[in-house]
Structures are given as structure tokens and as C-alpha cells.
Amino acid sequence: MKTTQKIDPLLSLIAVPPGYLNVMGYWDASEENGPGCRAVVWLQGCHRRCSDCANPQSWSFEINELISIDRMFQTIVRNPKNEGVTFAGGEPFWQASALALLAKRLKAEGLNTMAYTGFTLERLLAPYAPAGSQALLDQLDLVVDFSVCKTPVGCFL
């Protein structure tokens, strides 16, 4: 009798090396993903699987594209039109520690920072929040909470 062992998808977060982000995509000079003209970084990985999700291709926690924080920083600041950066997903707070480092550097360059999240602010402030959540919150100018989706499928939040 063959048994199938379930693997916790959170373990795949371990595969993202320190100093890197697992990115689904990047959009430069967007005027549709937050105030002003901004870079948008879509992160890979989300458990919510909402039926009304705009980015279902971001659900998998498997490595899509590893980009170093340094490279992402340079990509964002090289376009003088970018007034800020938006972290979206997937779920940015699953990669909060690395994003906090990136956001701190971007803020030092005068860019504003924001994130869309499926977590509630209360959950992000709780002791059981994803690692680095408080550090990322400290660097964000705006957090948009999309914690209420129409039909979460497999929601572990």
C-alpha cells in the first residue's frame, strides 16, 4: 500500500535564499496599483486561493524567479518615474523579512511603499504572524487589507 505524504507548502519558503525574493512578476511605472506612478512587485505564493483572485498564477510557493534584493532595488530606482513601490501577490507577507530590507532601502531613496495583503492588520501584529511582518509593517506607508475574499479555498490564514 503506497501512502502519499503531504508536504507543507510553507516549507518551500525555506527554498528562498536570504537576500532574495521569489517573484511572480514586475511592472514598472504603474499608475493603477496605488497612488502616483510606482513600481509593482508581485510575489509568488499564497494559501488563500480566493475564487475572485486576480493573480491565481501566484498561488504556488514553488520558485518562480529568484531576484536578489540588490537587483530588485536597482530595477526600481533606475526609473525616475517611480515615486513608490507596491508589493502585491501572491501574499507579500510570506516574504516579509526580505521585503522589509528592500523597502527600507527604497524609503531611503525617497520612494513611498505599500502592500496589498490577505492578512488582517491584527494578524500581522500578532505573535504568530509570518516572520518579519513587524519589520515590513514598519517600512510601509500604506497597507491595503484584502482579508475578506468571496470564496477562500484552502485558506490557512
N, C-alpha and C positions, 0 to 999 in steps of 0.2 A: 504494500500500500504506500503510495507516494504522498507525502504531505507537502503542502506549499506553505513556506514560512512567509509571513507578512513582514515587510520591511518598512520601518518608519521613514516616511519621506523627509522628515526633519534631519535625519542623518545625512542626507545628501547636501545639506548646508555645510557640513564639515568639509565637503569636497572643494568649497570655495576657499582658496588660499588667503591668508591675511594680506591685506593691501590690495585686494581685487574685488570686483563686483561681478556678479552673474547677471548680464544684461540681456533683455529681450530686444531692445531697440533704442534708438536715439533720434531725436528730432531737434534740429537747430532753428532758432529764430521763430518759435511758435507764438502766435497771438491768440491761441484757442485753449491753452492749458494752464490758465492762471493769468494774473494781472500783468499787463505790459507784454513786452517781447522777451521770450525766455527759451532756454534750452529745456528739453524734456528727456528724462532718463527713465525708461521703462525697465523695471527689474523683473527677473524671472522668479516665479514661484509663488503660489497662493493655494491655500486649502479650501477657501470658501466655495469656489465653483458655482457662483451665482448664475442662474439661468439668464439673467439680463446683463451679464458681464460683457463689457466692450472689448476685452482682450483675453478670450479663453486660451489663446496660444501661450499665454504667460503662466498658466496654472502649473505646469510641470516644474519640479525642482531640479531636474537634470540640468547639467551645464549646457547653456546655450552659447554664450560668448563671454569669455572672461576678459575683463578690461581692468587694467591697473588704475588705482585712484589717480596716480600721476597723469596717465594718458587721458583719463576722462576729464580731469581738471584742465589740461591743456586744450582739449577739444572744445570745452565750454567757453573758456576765456578768449580763445582766438577769434571769436566772432564778436565784434564790438556792439552788435545789435542786441546781444543777450543782456538784459537787465537783471535777470534772475534765472533760477533753475527750479523745475518741478520734478519731484520724484513720484513716479506712478508705478503701476504694475499690471500684474503681479501685486505682491504686497511688499512695499519698501521696508517695513519694519522687521522683516525676516533678515534683512541685511543692514540693520541699523548701525552697528559699530563702524562698518566701513563708510556708510553714508555720512555719519557724523564727522568723520575725518575730512571727507570731501567737502561737506557743507561748511565746515569751519574755514577751510582754505578759500572757498568761494566768497564767503562773507567778508573775509579779509581783503578781497579784491573789490568789494562794494556791491556784490550781487545779493539780491534777496533770495530766500529759499522757502519752498513749500513742499508739502507731501499730501497725496491722496492716500487714505488708509481705510481698510475694512475693520480696523480695531476701534473701539471707543477710546476716548481720552482716558477714562477711568481705568481701562485695562492696561493702557500704555504706562500709566503711573503706578500700577500695582507691582508688588514684589515679584510676581510671576510673569511679568511682561517679557517679550523677546529680549535677548541680550542686547545691550546698547541702546535701548529705547529712550531712556532718560537723556543720554548724551546726544542723540539725534534731536529729540524734542528741544533741548537747549539751543540747538543751532537753527531751528525752523522759525520763520516769521509767520507762517500760516500753516494750519493743519486742516484738511477737509476730511471729515469723518463720513465714510460711506458704509458704516457698520450695519445698516439695515438694507439688506438686499431682498429682492422679491422672493427668491427661492434658493436658499443656500442648500447645496448638495454636498454632503461630506464636510460640513463646517466644523472645524475643531477649535474655533476661537472662543 
